[in-house]
Amino acid sequence: MLKTPPASDLVAYTNEYTAFMLAENLIPMKKKVVYDLGANNGDDIPYYLLKSDIIIAVEANPILCELMIEKFKVEIQAGRLIVENCVVTDKVVSDAVDFYISKTDHVLSQLPQPAPSNLIMFEKVALPAKTISSLIEAHGHPYYIKIDIEYYDAQILRALFSAGIYPPFISAESHSIEVFALLVAHGGYNAFKMVDGASVSKVYSNRLIISENERMQEKFSFPFHSAGPFGNDVDGPWMSADNFLQVLVLEGLGWKDIHATNLESADPSARISVYYLCLFYTRRMIKAMLTRVSTSLRKRLSLG
């Protein structure tokens, strides 16, 4: 018999409820498990519901977890969603860890301590932590893992690969070239795509998405600040590591997600075209020229 925990502990209650349903065979065993690491307010969950059997939404911020629980009550009760209110780490910690919640924008909250000059913009709170390995051990092997943890993506990737976990589909934010290097050298991935975070809501608006459960097409629009699609829903062919590196060099790092797969093969002909290269360098030259003109005008005005 399921005992209802205190009403204040919403996350614990929802997780216990799902565990009870599974134990009583009231929910069939799931096959495709999506891990949403850095789930934030759950913007990506409606899309993941179309593409998987169960979602493990991991979010450190308790307030955002409560919002998700309220928003996705039906999915939680059906066993489609589990919300893990914890900081995801690469190593076991004996106690709570310090987490820094942004005072200006909740998507900027982070585990690593911010620079001293920026500390005033964050509130330090002690929160429970779980390793990525323990989460996967508890909930099952991942079909896809989205890693969007500010300045901590590389550590999670390293922990995954050290534990012998290589999801068929995986993505991580490319704030550092180390993310790409880990996917290639430690993960063994050789098929890649990119999703530009700033343009997700424009590029992927009113897209026809095939629902994995019902095998039906459904129109879907990704909201701003969402991670966007994964797998073959991402535009373009899968590129080899060598060809994708050229894309990284041209596009640069930052708010861009690198998607990788070991389920699909890279298209050897998928590479940057001569037209794209010419366009890129033309834009760079025009930008440099405009910058010089602007600087020159400012100097003249200041002297005049």
Number of C-alpha atoms within 10 A of each C-alpha: 5 10 9 12 13 9 9 8 11 18 19 17 17 22 19 17 21 20 17 17 17 15 11 11 10 12 15 12 10 14 13 18 23 28 27 24 23 23 29 27 21 22 17 20 21 13 18 23 18 20 25 19 20 26 26 23 24 25 24 26 23 16 12 17 24 17 13 23 20 12 13 18 12 12 17 21 15 14 23 19 27 26 24 24 25 20 25 25 20 20 15 13 12 9 10 14 18 18 22 23 20 18 12 10 10 14 16 15 25 23 19 13 14 15 8 7 7 10 13 12 15 20 13 18 12 12 17 16 23 21 19 23 21 15 16 16 10 9 17 17 19 21 18 25 23 23 24 20 26 15 18 20 23 24 16 22 25 18 17 20 16 13 11 12 16 23 20 16 22 26 29 26 29 23 19 14 16 14 22 26 16 17 27 16 10 16 22 15 26 20 25 31 24 24 22 17 17 14 14 20 18 12 15 19 14 13 15 14 18 16 16 15 12 9 11 11 13 12 10 16 17 21 15 14 15 18 27 25 20 25 20 13 13 15 14 11 17 27 24 21 20 13 19 22 17 13 16 16 10 13 13 14 15 13 15 22 25 23 26 31 26 17 12 16 15 20 14 13 11 14 18 14 9 9 8 11 12 11 12 13 12 12 12 12 12 11 12 12 12 12 12 12 12 12 11 12 12 12 11 10 8 8 7 6
